């Protein structure tokens, strides 16, 4: 299986969120700021190595909380 993060809304989500292509693990690669973006939406697509390859996807929503106000 290979995993890919796609359709980031806003597109800047690609700069702060990564998806491990081997495990599908979602990690932050940068700091999140509630005042800049409070919600990130994206899809994770999983594709197998079959013939023909099959795939599935899920929607992920990351909600940023403003904890320092």
N, C-alpha and C positions, 0 to 999 in steps of 0.2 A: 504494500500500500504506500502511496505517496499522498501527502497532504499539502494543500496550497491555500493561502489566504487571498481572497479576491473581493472586489466590489466594496472597497473601503469608503465609508461616508462618515466624516469628510475624508478626502484623499490623504490628508496629513496623518491619518491613522496608520498608514503604511510606514511612517517614520518612527512611530513609538510602539507598535505592536508587531510581533513576529510569530510565525507559525512554523514549528519544527517540521520539515518535510518527511521525516521518518516516523515520528511519534504523534504528530498533530498537537503537541503541547503548545499552548499559547503563553507568550511571555511579553513583558514590557521591556522595551529597549531604550526608553527615554522617560522623562518625567511627564506626568499628567498635570494639567492646570485647569481647574474647574472654571475659572474666569475666561479661559480661551475656548475650551470645548468641554461640554458636560456629558455628551453621549457619543460613542463610536459604534457604528454598525458595520459588520462585514460578514462574509460567508467563508466557510471552510469547505473545500471540496476534497473528497477522498477518492482516489482512483486506484484500481487494482492493476495487476500486470497480465491479466487474462487476454485471451484472444476470442472475441474482441474485448478490449478493456471496458469495464463498467465503472460508473462513478456515482457518488451520492454527495449531498451537501447539507449543511445546516447553517442557520443564521445565528450569529453571536452578537450580543448587545453588551457593551461595557459602559456602565453608568459611573461617572466620576462624581464622588461626593465632596462637598465643600466642608471639610472638617475643621479648618482653622478659623472660621468666622463665628 
